[in-house]
Amino acid sequence: MKFYSTNNNMEKVSFKEALTEGMPLDNGLYMPEFIPDHSKLIKGISSLDIKDISYVIAASFLNQDFKNSDIEEIIDNSITFDSPLINIYNNIQILELFHGPTLAFKDFGARFMARTMEKVVANKDRELNILVATSGDTGSAVANGFYNVEGINVIILYPSKKVSHIQEKQLTTLGNNIYALEVDGSFDQCQALVKKAFLDLSLKKKINLSSANSINIARLIPQTFYYFNAYSKIKDKSNVVISVPSGNFGNVTAGLLSKKMGLPIEKFIASTNSNKSVPDFIINGVYEPYETIQTISNAMDVGNPSNIKRILDIYKKSDNLKKDMLSWSYDDAQTINAIRRILKNNKYILDPHSAVGLLGLENYIKYNSNCNGVFLGTAHPSKFLDIIETQINEKIKIPNRLKDVLKKEKKSLFIKNDYQDFSNYLLENFI
Ligand SMILES: *Cc1c(COP(=O)(O)O)cnc(C)c1O
């Protein structure tokens, strides 16, 4: 399989190139040259587990770049946790994607990308250094994905005092090949330092740098695995509808790709918080980015979702897209009401992101009652303790792996928001 840029489908690159470049130079996003047909998987899918499914799908994208035994190893080392399908009420179920090490669905993409990069650097004499600026969640998934991966270091820049206590612990307690820099500045300033390093040719000559950007195609491919796995677990496979809490729209893009690969999903619902450029696009047929609005589902606070480029590349026109995907927006008050209602009626605690997903699904079911509805649980509620506990008057049970992290000692290096300091640090530690 080769990959083209959404801005130029003539020049194609290998998977390895798309993986290590992250983004094409023409500012597009990488897409597979064709969408593989996996409809043959469907008939006996109930007897396949997530690793079987993942291996077949991964091989169709990676077969020109890796041996089968390498692809098997990548899957074995990255798809290491299950995603249970739990009934909430009536025909509504949640697919819990938060049983990975950082308790968010981003673990799927980050772990798969880390293991493919490990194969690329294997037997190279230079270590690869990955720079990541994070406002919280992405950094911990990436750091955990690359933790103890040989030949790769991860340097995380996070804004001092602007990430939650839990997030900071997740970023700063791994050690070994994971280095945390606490920057006296904002997230945007962290990102600016990283960007400057990538443009610094004299630095790049001395140090082997790469990024682990969220738009990397290697993070999208593994997200298709759990849509097939969810379908394999649903008892009644008629009229399946899936609602996806959406921010940068990578997750729902993977869902739409799965449908194009042959997964029989009736409809996708991209549920958003108040950042509603895509819901408005579905209504008006014209895409316009908006300024980002801050909400309690902060991992979905995106005014200009990158993956809209990929969705338009698949569907070309909004009329075609509408047949497969609807999109609705919900504000914080609606989200909090949903969290309270589901706790009271169904004894289940939703995190704010997953709650937005539930709201989109409920709206669809109002008019289409005979469907089998699934919404994606994208984070464990304990990641958002401070927001949720004040709203529901109930203590959230913290999973053991999070408790362990909280006990560990924070290890980070405090740096000024100063490029010279940052590049000196890199030169002193990573040549
Ligand atoms: C990143 C994230 C999302 C949004 O996913 P996209 O692929 O960017 O649409 C939703 N929920 C949580 C918890 C996230 O971390």
The ligand as an SDF file (V2000), in Angstrom:
LIG
                    3D

 15 15  0  0  0  0  0  0  0  0999 V2000
   -8.8530   13.1650   21.5660 C   0  0  0  0  0  0  0  0  0  0  0  0
  -10.1280   12.8610   22.2720 C   0  0  0  0  0  0  0  0  0  0  0  0
  -11.3890   12.9470   21.6290 C   0  0  0  0  0  0  0  0  0  0  0  0
  -11.5510   13.4260   20.2080 C   0  0  0  0  0  0  0  0  0  0  0  0
  -11.0860   12.5200   19.2590 O   0  0  0  0  0  0  0  0  0  0  0  0
  -10.8190   12.9950   17.7570 P   0  0  0  0  0  0  0  0  0  0  0  0
  -10.2440   11.8300   17.0660 O   0  0  0  0  0  0  0  0  0  0  0  0
   -9.8500   14.1420   17.8650 O   0  0  0  0  0  0  0  0  0  0  0  0
  -12.1180   13.4480   17.1920 O   0  0  0  0  0  0  0  0  0  0  0  0
  -12.5140   12.5780   22.3410 C   0  0  0  0  0  0  0  0  0  0  0  0
  -12.4370   12.1880   23.6330 N   0  0  0  0  0  0  0  0  0  0  0  0
  -11.2620   12.1160   24.2830 C   0  0  0  0  0  0  0  0  0  0  0  0
  -11.2470   11.6890   25.7050 C   0  0  0  0  0  0  0  0  0  0  0  0
  -10.0600   12.4340   23.6360 C   0  0  0  0  0  0  0  0  0  0  0  0
   -8.8900   12.3720   24.3070 O   0  0  0  0  0  0  0  0  0  0  0  0
  1  2  1  0
  2  3  1  0
  2 14  2  0
  3  4  1  0
  3 10  2  0
  4  5  1  0
  5  6  1  0
  6  7  2  0
  6  8  1  0
  6  9  1  0
 10 11  1  0
 11 12  2  0
 12 13  1  0
 12 14  1  0
 14 15  1  0
M  END
$$$$
